[in-house]
Amino acid sequence: MKTTGDGQSIGPSVWQLIGAAILANRLVIGWVYWGGFSRRFIYATQKIDPESPGYLANKLVHAAPGVPFGFGNIVHWMLDHGLLLHISVISFSLVELVVGVGLMLGLATRFVSLIGMGLSVVLMIIFGWMGTTCLDEWTMAACSFAMTSVTLVTGSGPYSIDNLFVKSGRIERKPWLAWFTSGPLPITPSRFVTITALLGVLSFVFTVFFYGFFFDGIYSPLGKRFDNLHPRVTMSEGVLTKDTASVHVYMDRGPDTQGAYIVRATLADKNGTDQPVFDYGVDALTIKDVLNITDNRFAPYSTCKALAYSVRCQLGSQALLNFAVPAGADINGDMVLTLTDVEGKTFTAPLSER
């Protein structure tokens, strides 16, 4: 191996050794990205079928409530545009294919590594908060970001298609190709150390920042910014007429594997001094003349739906609940609608008379 001074470029043999050393890193993260593509296009094609309950949009609806920095609005906008959503799902999967195959074969290694880092950021922002039993989504995004940052610098070494370009002398004749593929970069050892240090710090900051942001576990007990264990239904836009009490509901917290199960709805004076206008139990809520559910925004991916034993609102679902007001009911001014779930937790919203 040739020894180089600080003012000289790193020798080709050194780059070959570095690339060989990270072979396991490259193959594993490449397979992870390939797995994302193959699950949708080969083994579980329902994930890319808009008519299937297993369509990837279901997971996006479930993830949207916890997407930070205002990006949740972008996810909701995409969910409202089915064709654009489908194109995005297909495109994201194809990008995973390119990154996965590129890394495993060592083809355009540095270029696909950069794309892989971008995918990791997207995955972290959208899904990083999820994980009912473990922090699996955060772990996946953090590790893939760090692993692709390594291959971004090192390239792929001797066990790669890129190495054919190196051996042919094409990289030497066109040094800029090395920034997209593999092989010697025109940098000094000190510059190499600087770049690797910066990427190492960036990966560490990326990991720790989102760990603290989502789970608040850097210097305090582990918690969660977005509760994915206990269902929460946010109610808004409450309107009361002589015939109907309507409210917009949004299940914006809770486990993606379950939902909020509403078993009682009560409309009463905001001071709670008079008899309720109505107090519907689970038997009444399953009758359409009593409760009419409309404007299920993200149906069929995630819905509010009357079942035999409750009204179930799935994570991410938004809908308008319209309760029948009994004929001759005494309504005096503004009222409060209270929904009670199967665990006894209550959700309330004021209703303005119109």
SEPA-862765 format. One record per atom (N, C-alpha, C, O): residue in one letter; x, y, z. Coordinates in steps of 0.02 Angstrom, whole numbers, plus 50000, padded with zeros to 5 digits. Atoms other than C-alpha are relative to their C-alpha. Layout:
<atoms>
aXYZ ...
</atoms>
This chain:
<atoms>
m500424994050000 m500005000050000 m500445006250000 m500925006750038 k499604993950007 k500675016849951 k499835004950056 k499255006250070 t500094994949948 t500945029550090 t500005006849967 t500425008449925 t500074993350030 t500405047050048 t500125005350051 t499975004550110 g499944994249958 g500845063750119 g499355003750004 g498885002349966 d500634996549989 d499535075750180 d499815004249939 d499225005749930 g500164995950058 g499665085950020 g499844996149938 g499694999049886 q500135004250058 q499405071149905 q499324996850004 q499034996250058 s500635003750001 s497835062049850 s500114993150029 s500664990550030 i499975006849973 i497435045349929 i500074995149942 i499724995749892 g499865004750054 g498095031049824 g499434995349985 g499024993950029 p500535004650020 p496945019249727 p499954993850043 p499404991450057 s500025006149959 s497445004249832 s499675001250067 s499344996750094 v500324998449936 v496875013049990 v499245000249991 v498874997650033 w500724999750013 w495165016649913 w499724993049992 w499164991650014 q500235006850009 q495034998349865 q499914996550068 q499414993050079 l500055003149934 l495374992850044 l499425002950040 l499054999250073 i500564996949964 i494145005450115 i499334997349975 i498894995650014 g500625002650029 g492794999749994 g499874992850019 g499304990950031 a500085007149981 a493114981450034 a499784999450073 a499404994950090 a500155000449928 a492984984950221 a499265001250015 a499004998750064 i500704998449986 i491204991650208 i499534995849957 i498954997649948 l500425004350042 l490544977450098 l499364997950036 l498824998350008 a500595002249962 a489384970950235 a499495005750007 a498895004749999 n500424994049994 n488704988550263 n499605001149936 n499005002249938 r500324998750065 r488334990650078 r499484994749982 r498944996449958 l500465005450017 l487514973650053 l499385000150043 l498824999150019 v500575000249954 v486414974750207 v499515005749987 v498915004649980 i500464994450011 i485714992250180 i499714999749930 i499145001949919 g500285001050067 g485524988349995 g499424995250001 g498914996349969 w500545004949996 w484474973150038 w499395003050035 w498835001550016 v500564996849965 v483414983550158 v499595004149951 v498975003849951 y500374996050049 y482964995650018 y499684995649947 y499114996849927 w500305004850047 w482704981349896 w499384996750030 w498884995749996 g500565003149967 g481554973450024 g499385004449999 g498825001949991 g500564995550003 g480464988950028 g499654999749933 g499034999849929 f500295000550067 f480214987749840 f499684993249989 f499124992849966 s500245006850016 s480014968849830 s499374998250037 s498954994550011 r500615001449963 r478694968149966 r499385002749963 r498854999649965 r500574997050033 r477584979549863 r499884997449930 r499314996649908 f500075001950071 f477934973649686 f500024992549988 f499834990349934 i499935007250012 i478244955049711 i499604995950051 i499184991850032 y500275004549949 y477694947649878 y499335002350029 y498944998150050 a500634997449972 a476264958949936 a499765005749957 a499775011549976 t500184994950050 t475614967949783 t499395004050021 t499255009249991 q500574996149977 q474064973649878 q500235006850027 q499825011450032 k499744993749974 k475184987349949 k500005005549948 k500025011449965 i500024995050053 i475144996149780 i499344999749962 i499285002549907 d500675000650030 d473324991849740 d499535004850035 d499345003650092 p500434995149968 p472215007049774 p499334997250024 p499015000150068 e500635003049980 e470704995549790 e500074995250059 e499574992450083 s499885004949947 s471504984749924 s500045003250069 s500305008850075 p499924997449932 p471364987150113 p500735000550022 p500905004150068 g499294999849983 g473244984150117 g500395005449964 g501015005649969 y499674994750038 y473624999150006 y500425004450046 y500225005750103 l499534996149959 l475085009550068 l499695006450027 l499935009150077 a500334993949976 a473925024550086 a499744999150071 a499705004050109 n500225001249931 n473255016250245 n500535002150050 n500385005450100 k499464998349954 k474945018150327 k500145007550000 k500315010350052 l499904992850004 l475105036050266 l499485003750041 l499635008650075 v500534996949959 v473425040650344 v500164999250074 v500085003950112 h499845001249930 h473965032750507 h500605004250023 h500635006350081 a499404996249982 a475625041950503 a499885007550002 a500215011050041 a500094992850009 a474955059150456 a499915003950065 a500195009450070 p500094995949939 p474395064650632 p500645001950036 p500675007050070 g499384998649964 g476185063850697 g500555002949957 g501115003849981 v499484997250044 v477115070950547 v500145007250021 v499685011350022 p499854993449972 p478035086450614 p500145005349947 p500155003949887 f499754994350040 f478535103450546 f499515002049944 f499725004849894 g500494998150050 g476915105850448 g499964995449940 g499544996449896 f500025004550057 f477285091550328 f499394995450001 f499224992449950 g500615003949997 g475725082650389 g499475002849953 g499074999049925 n500474997050047 n474715095050286 n500144997849928 n499674996949888 i499825002550067 i475675089450131 i499764992949991 i499504991149938 v500245006950004 v475275071250170 v499254999849991 v499004996049950 h500734999750007 h473435075550191 h499805002349930 h499334999649901 w500154997550068 w473445085150027 w500104994449949 w499694993649903 m499895005650046 m474185070149937 m499464994750006 m499244991949956 l500525005049989 l472905058550015 l499345002249968 l498924998049951 d500604997450032 d471545069849944 d500034999649924 d499535000749891 h499915000350073 h472255067649768 h500244992949982 h500844991649981 g499865007150008 g472165049049729 g500524998449947 g500954994249958 l499535001650054 l473105049149563 l500705002150019 l501184998450009 l499344997749978 l474535059549632 l500284995550054 l500884994050055 l499795004649946 l474595048349785 l500274993549970 l500794991049991 h499795006350030 h474715032749677 h500665000749963 h501104996449967 i499364998850034 i476085040249570 i500575000650050 i501124998050038 s499494999249948 s477035044949728 s500194993350031 s500784992050043 v499875006649972 v476865027349800 v500444995949953 v500924992749974 i499615003850050 i477505019449639 i500705002849993 i501194999149991 s499354996850010 s478895032149619 s500474998750059 s501064997250050 f499595001349940 f479505030149799 f500274992949999 f500854991750016 s499795007050003 s479555011349777 s500544998849948 s501024995149959 l499505000750053 l480525012749614 l500675003150021 l501205000550004 v499384997049975 v481785024349697 v500344995250049 v500954994550048 e499725005149954 e482005011249834 e500344994449960 e500864991949980 l499705005150043 l482334998549696 l500675002249974 l501164998449977 v499384997450028 v483665009449616 v500555000250053 v501114998150041 v499514999449946 v484525012849782 v500224993150023 v500824991850031 g499835006749975 g484434994749841 g500444996149953 g500954993349973 v499615003750049 v485064986849681 v500675003349989 v501184999949983 g499374996450011 g486365000449656 g500514998650055 g501104997750041 l499545001349944 l487094997549829 l500244992850000 l500834991550011 m499795007149998 m487094978549820 m500484998349943 m500964994649953 l499565001450057 l487894978249647 l500605004649998 l501085003449961 g499464995250004 g489014993049681 g499995003849935 g500505004649902 l500094996350063 l488325002949534 l499795007150016 l499285008250048 a500134992949984 a488385022049544 a499935000850076 a499475003950100 t500075000849927 t488715019049728 t499925006650036 t499475007350079 r500044993749963 r489005036849786 r499355003749984 r499065006950027 f500624996650020 f487525043549688 f499404996950035 f498995000650064 v500575003149968 v486285030749754 v500045000650076 v499535000550110 s499934998949928 s487005033049929 s499705006750021 s499375007250072 l500284993549986 l486545051349923 l499244999849998 l498905002750040 i500735000850004 i484785046849867 i499754996150061 i499224997750088 g500195003949942 g484715033950007 g499975004350063 g499525003350105 m500034995449942 m485115047550135 m499365004149997 m499045005350048 g500624996250008 g483675057650064 g499384995950018 g498934998550051 l500565004449981 l482485042850080 l499964999250075 l499414999050103 s499995000749927 s483025040950261 s499695006050034 s499335005350083 v500294993949972 v482565058950297 v499244999949992 v498875001550039 v500725000450013 v480845056550217 v499674995050047 v499154996450076 l500275005149956 l480545040550315 l499985002350072 l499505000950108 m499984997649931 m481065048750478 m499455005150013 m499115004750064 i500494994749989 i479935063850456 i499294997249999 i498884999150041 i500695002650005 i478395053850404 i499854994650051 i499334994950084 f500165005949959 f478535037850505 f500404999550064 f500284995050104 g499555000649943 g479865041250637 g499664999850068 g499924996850114 w500344999749935 w478595044450776 w499634993550017 w499434992550074 m500415005949990 m477725027750752 m500394994450033 m501004994850043 g499705005749966 g478065011150836 g499654999050067 g499865001750117 t500395000949939 t476785005250963 t500384996350053 t500324997950112 t499645004249951 t477914992351046 t500745001350001 t501074999850051 c499294998450001 c479654998050993 c500125005749950 c499675007449912 l499854994150042 l480515012350903 l500274997849933 l500805000049912 d499735003150061 d480685002650741 d500065004849942 d500555004549905 e499974995450058 e480295016550616 e500585004950009 e500955006349961 w499444995449985 w481515028650700 w500664996349990 w501134999149960 t499385003950006 t482845014950709 t500194998949927 t500774999749908 m499885001350071 m482665010750524 m500275006349966 m500765006049930 a499794993850034 a482815028950468 a500695002250024 a501105004449984 a499364997849973 a484265032950584 a500584995749974 a501104998349954 c499465004550022 c485295017550537 c500125000649925 c500705000749903 s499904999550072 s484995019150350 s500335006549981 s500735006749933 f499664993650013 f485515037450354 f500754999450013 f501155001549971 a499295000749983 a487155033150441 a500364995349952 a500924996749931 m499675005050042 m487525017950333 m500115002649929 m500645001449899 t499914997350067 t487245026950168 t500485005950000 t500795007449949 s499504994649997 s488295041650228 s500714997149996 s501175000449973 v499355003350005 v489735029250243 v500164998249928 v500704999749903 t499885002050069 t489545022250067 t500055006149954 t500355005749900 l499944993850039 l489365040150003 l500735002049994 l500955004549942 v499304998150000 v491185043050050 v500444994549971 v500884995849929 t499525005350016 t491995026150026 t499934997349929 t500414994849900 g500115003750062 g491205020149865 g499944992650015 g499854990750073 s500165007149990 s491045001449839 s500604995349998 s500524989450013 g499425004449997 g492814994549821 g500024994749945 g499704995549894 p499865004850054 p493344979049724 p499404995749980 p499384993249924 y500565004550015 y491714969249735 y499405004049974 y498895004650008 s500524995650026 s490664980349624 s500065000949925 s500584999649895 i499994998250071 i490184985149449 i500405006449990 i500755007249939 d499614993850005 d490935002349482 d500744998549990 d501095002249955 n499285001550004 n492624993949497 n500224998449929 n500814999149912 l499835001150070 l492544989149314 l500195006649966 l500635006849924 f499834993450027 f492545007749272 f500685002350026 f501075005449990 v499354998149971 v494015010349390 v500564996349964 v501064999449945 k499475003950034 k495024996249311 k500105002049927 k500655001649901 s499944998150070 s494645002349136 s500365006649990 s500555008349934 g499664993550004 g495445019149176 g499535005749986 g499755011449980 r500484994750015 r493845028749141 r499955005050056 r499895011050044 i500034995449943 i493795035949316 i500615004550002 i500565010450018 e499394996050001 e495595041749300 e499985005449946 e500215010949957 r500054995150054 r495235050249134 r499465005350014 r499525011049992 k500554995449984 k493625058149200 k499894999850076 k499444996450100 p500035000449927 p493895061249387 p499315001650029 p499144999250083 w500664998249973 w492155068849408 w499544993950006 w499074993950045 l500415006049996 l491415051449378 l500064996650068 l499594993250090 a499905003249935 a492135045849544 a499495002550051 a499314998850097 w500494997249953 w490915057349635 w499324996649993 w498914997050039 f500635003450011 f489475047349561 f500064992550008 f499564989150022 t499915007350000 t490205029849560 t500434997950060 t500204998350117 s499535002149947 s491705023549660 s500715001649977 s500815004649924 g499314998850019 g493585024249658 g500295006150033 g499975009350075 p499644994549967 p494855037549706 p499675006749989 p499505008649933 l500234993150004 l494195054749746 l500605004750001 l501105003250035 p499424995450001 p495345069549710 p500035004350063 p499975010450060 i499964996549937 i495525074049893 i500604997550039 i500844991950028 t499435001849958 t496945073850019 t499764996050061 t499164996150076 p500205003649939 p496955062850175 p499675004650052 p499185002550084 s500314995449950 s496575078050285 s499305001949979 s498855002550021 r500674998450024 r495085082550175 r499534994050009 r498954994850025 f500395006149989 f494495064550184 f499784999550073 f499204997950087 v500175000349928 v494565065050374 v499475005350016 v499015003950055 t500494994749987 t493615081550374 t499304998049976 t498814998950012 i500655002050028 i492225074850261 i499684994550042 i499094994850057 t500285005549960 t492025058850361 t499785002350069 t499285000050096 a500194997349935 a491995068550524 a499345003949996 a498915003250039 l500614996150008 l490655080350459 l499394995449990 l498864996650019 l500555004650011 l489575065950398 l499844996050063 l499274994450077 g500125003449937 g489825056850562 g499615004250049 g499145001850081 v500364995449955 v489275071950662 v499295001149975 v498825001250015 l500674999050028 l487815074850543 l499554994150015 l498974994950033 s500395006149987 s487235056850563 s499824999650074 s499264997750092 f500135000249928 f487395057950752 f499475005250020 f499025003750059 v500494994749985 v486445074450761 v499314998149974 v498814998950009 f500635002250029 f485095067650645 f499674994850045 f499064995150058 t500265005349957 t484895052350757 t499765002750067 t499205001350088 v500154997649932 v484935061150925 v499445005249999 v499015005350043 f500524994850003 f483865075950871 f499314996949996 f498864998750034 f500665003050008 f482415065150813 f499834995450058 f499244994450074 y500135004049940 y482615053650963 y499725004550055 y499225002850087 g500254995349950 g482405068551077 g499345003149980 g498905004150022 f500614996750024 f481065076550969 f499394995550006 f498864997650030 f500575004549999 f479955061250955 f499894996750068 f499324995650088 f500065004349941 f480335052151118 f500275003250064 f500215000350117 d499804996149941 d481085065251235 d500424995850048 d500324996150109 g499625004649957 g482365052651299 g500745001450002 g501134996850015 i499284998449999 i484035061851290 i500255000850072 i500744997650091 y499794999049931 y484155067751471 y499404999650047 y499415002350102 s500605000849959 s482435063051537 s499704993149985 s499914989849938 p500325006550013 p481345047451551 p499694999849930 p499455004849904 l500275000950067 l480785040451384 l499265001649999 l498874999050039 g500704998250009 g479145048251328 g499865000549926 g500294998749885 k500174999450070 k478245051651166 k499645006649988 k499145008250020 r500324993750019 r477825068351087 r499294998649973 r498825002349989 f500655001850029 f476415059950991 f499804993250028 f500114988150012 d500215006149965 d475505047051096 d499714994949951 d499194996249920 n500265005250044 n475285031050996 n499754994050039 n499704988550012 l500275005349958 l474605020851140 l499285001350020 l498884996650026 h500664998349975 h473045030151197 h499615004149949 h499845009549929 p500394996450051 p471695035351072 p499785006950023 p499605007950081 r500264993349987 r471225053651062 r499595002249939 r499825001649882 v500434997450053 v469805061050961 v499935007550010 v499685009950061 t500064992749999 t469915079650923 t499365002049965 t499234999949909 m500654998050027 m468215087750894 m500005007549986 m500275011450024 s500024992950020 s467885104150804 s499395001349957 s499034996649937 e500534997850045 e466625113950702 e499324997250021 e498934994849980 g500645002449975 g465165109050814 g499435004749983 g499475010749994 v500594996150021 v463475114850748 v499374996650026 v499314990550023 l500625002649973 l461765112850828 l499405003449967 l499355009549966 t500644997650027 t460085114550739 t499444996650040 t499584992750085 k500565003049963 k458355109650798 k499944992549988 k499634988950028 d500055007150016 d458545092650715 d500644996150009 d500634990050020 t499375003550004 t460395088650715 t500555003450041 t500595009550045 a499384997649967 a461975090250820 a500584997049961 a500664990949959 s499465002450044 s463495089150706 s500685002250027 s500745007750055 v499324998349979 v465345088850745 v500504996449955 v500394990749935 h499465002950039 h466935085750646 h500484996550049 h500684999550099 v499555003849956 v468035072250725 v500624997949961 v500604996549901 y499355001950029 y469855068150694 y500374995950052 y500564998650104 m499605004149954 m470735053550779 m500735001349984 m501004998549937 d499324997750015 d472455061250789 d500534997250047 d501114999250044 r499525003549957 r473275050350923 r499754992950012 r499154991550009 g500195006849983 g473305032050966 g500364994849958 g500734996649912 p499675005450037 p473885015150901 p499724999149930 p499114999649920 d500245000950069 d473805012050715 d499684993149990 d499364991949939 t500295006750005 t473274994050749 t499294999750027 t498954994650018 q500665000049970 q471684998950840 q499625006349978 q499685008549921 g500374994050015 g470555014150850 g499695002650064 g499794999850118 a500404997549945 a469455024650963 a499314997049994 a498994997749941 y500655003450002 y467875015051007 y499505004050042 y499515003650104 i500484995649966 i466465027251050 i499384995950018 i499084992749975 v500585003949976 v465085019451156 v499455004450029 v498925001950047 r500524995649973 r464125034851216 r500095007049972 r500655009449963 a500004993050023 a463655052151153 a499475003850040 a498895001750043 t500454996149957 t462885065351266 t500025007349979 t500555010249969 l500054992950014 l462255082751225 l499655003350060 l499105001450077 a500274996949940 a461975094051375 a500195007350002 a500615009749963 d499844993049988 d462005111951435 d500745000550020 d501004996250055 k499284999449987 k463785118351446 k500165000450075 k500734998950095 n499884999749928 n463575120951634 n499814993550034 n499964992550093 g500185006449973 g462885103551658 g499455000350052 g499394995850093 t500514999049948 t461415110051760 t499334996849981 t498944995150025 d500645002850022 d459975103151655 d500084992849978 d500644990249972 q499995006850027 q459495085951595 q500305000149930 q500195004949892 p499715000250067 p460455080751439 p499455000249947 p498914997549956 v500465000050057 v459605084251273 v499944992949973 v499394990649956 f500015007250015 f460095066551227 f500594996650032 f501104999750047 d499475004149971 d461135052651299 d499964993249967 d499634988649991 y500045006050041 y461405039251169 y500534994950021 y501124996550024 g499545005449986 g462175022651219 g500194996449937 g500014998449881 v499735003550057 v463015010151107 v499454997149955 v499544996849894 d500545002850041 d461365002351051 d499705005349954 d499555003849896 a500294994650041 a460695019050989 a500495002349947 a500285004149891 l499504997450047 l462325024050904 l500074995849937 l500324998149886 t499965004350059 t462205009350786 t499405000749954 t499364997549902 i500604998850040 i460525015550719 i500125006149956 i500305011449981 k499844994650046 k460725026350564 k499575006150010 k499805011749999 d500434994349988 d459235037250608 d500235004150060 d500045009950068 v499734996649941 v460125041750769 v500685003249984 v500805009050002 l499344997450017 l461895043850702 l500134998749925 l500134993049902 n499825000550071 n462315047450520 n500715002649993 n500865008450008 i499304998250008 i464175047650480 i500135001849928 i500024997849883 t499884997750068 t464655057950328 t500715002949995 t501075003550044 d499364996750014 d466185065850248 d500604996250029 d501044999250060 n499415003949980 n467375051650288 n500575001749952 n500624998949898 r499514997050045 r468845061150215 r500484995049969 r500644995449910 f499485004550024 f470075046950200 f499754992949989 f500144988149990 a500275006650017 a468905032550162 a500254998149930 a500315002449887 p500095005749954 p469205018650126 p500624998450042 p500634993350077 y499375001649966 y470965019850199 y499935000050076 y500194995650110 s500094999549928 s470445025350373 s499335003650011 s499225009049984 t500694997449996 t468645028450427 t499745000250072 t500024997250117 c500445000549942 c467405031950565 c499404996049977 c499084997749928 k500525004650023 k466125018050556 k499624997250060 k499924995350110 a500415003149948 a464675011750661 a500044992549995 a499884989649943 l499975007349996 l464954993750715 l499464997550047 l499095001550075 a500525002949957 a463854981950815 a500105001950072 a499625002050111 y499844998949930 y464734986550977 y500255007050015 y500385008750073 s499744993249989 s465325004550952 s500035003749934 s499885001049881 v499804996250059 v465765018350832 v500765000250001 v501075003150046 r499275000450001 r467565014950782 r500285005349953 r500095005849895 c499634995250040 c468675029150722 c500734997749998 c501054997250051 q499325002450007 q470335022950654 q500495005950000 q500315011649987 l499494994849997 l471965032550674 l500055003749934 l500105000749880 g499954995850059 g472045047050553 g499345001649967 g499315005949923 s500644999050033 s470205046350507 s499705006850019 s499795009350075 q500374993949989 q469175062150490 q499304999149972 q499224996449917 a500695001050023 a467285062450476 a499545005150035 a499755008550082 l500514995749970 l465705072150517 l499484995550032 l499164991449998 l500515003949964 l464585064450650 l499385004250008 l499415009850035 n500634996449997 n462765069750638 n499514996150044 n499274990850025 f500455003249952 f461695065350790 f499305003149995 f499235009149989 a500694997650001 a459805066550785 a499825003050067 a499955000150120 v500244996849940 v459075078650911 v499274998150010 v498874999049963 p500695002149989 p457465071950989 p499505005749988 p499645011450005 a500524995050014 a455885080950934 a499775003250065 a499664999950116 g500234996349941 g455345094451056 g500525001050053 g500355003150109 a499464999149950 a457025094851144 a500085007350018 a500025011749975 d499914993249975 d457325110251251 d500745002049992 d501174999650029 i499314997850014 i458875118751181 i500055007450017 i499725011649987 n499914993149978 n459435134551269 n500735002049991 n501165000450032 g499334997550011 g460975142651194 g500494994649980 g500314989449953 d499465004650020 d462635134151169 d500004993850044 d499864994150104 m499985006449966 m462815115951216 m500684996849992 m501114999249955 v499385003850004 v464225103551241 v499854992849983 v499434989550014 l500075007050019 l464355086851153 l500594996150029 l501174998150022 t499495004249969 t465305073351247 t499974993049970 t499444989849970 l499945006850024 l465905057151169 l500414996050051 l500914998550076 t499665004349952 t466445042851283 t500224993649966 t499824990349932 d499765006150032 d467545028551226 d499934994050046 d499714994750103 v500105006249964 v467555010551284 v500404999850065 v500234996050110 e499594999849939 e468895014451415 e499775005350049 e500065006150102 g500264994949957 g467865028551490 g500305006949990 g500125011650025 k499704993550015 k468905042651416 k499505004249961 k499155001749918 t500494995650031 t467885057751362 t500345005249955 t500905007349968 f499784994850047 f468085070051218 f499425004849992 f498855002749980 t500554995150001 t467085086151216 t500125005549949 t500685006849928 a499964994350047 a466685100451099 a499375004250009 a498825001450017 p500594995749997 p465535115651111 p499634999949933 p499944999349880 l500414999750060 l464095116450986 l499645006749999 l499315008550048 s500324993550007 s463475133250924 s499344999149964 s499294995749912 e500675000750029 e461625134750887 e499935004249938 e500155010049936 r500124996550063 r461125139650710 r499274999249980 r499075001949929 
</atoms>
